[in-house]
Amino acid sequence: MRLQRIFIGILIFSAILGCQTVPAPLEDYSLARAAIDAARSVQAARHSPGYWHQAEEAYRKGRIYFEDRDYQKAKEQFVRARFAAEKAENSARLIRQKTGDVL
């Protein structure tokens, strides 16, 4: 009986140690935030609304997943947000340059 309890304890301990967790995507969170701030600074919402809204939506979802500790999904959304924000910023800069708007 005692040997059986020890064996069960070892199994439970091994199962707990065997669980891998994804680390919090703090770098992706920060990069997405910085990209959104950069896009905002060139008025991407006005000049490139499609990419801007994609970035905002992905960032919002990423924050929700982050708060729920679903770090894998949060990372995916933060990467999407960063790419969309970078596209929005570049597009807005190009449009502003073509129209002669001061950057």
Secondary structure, DSSP 8 states (H G I E B T S, - for coil): -HHHHHHHHHHHHHHHHH-------HHHHHHHHHHHHHHHHTTHHHH-HHHHHHHHHHHHHHHHHHHTT-HHHHHHHHHHHHHHHHHHHHHHHHHHHHHT---
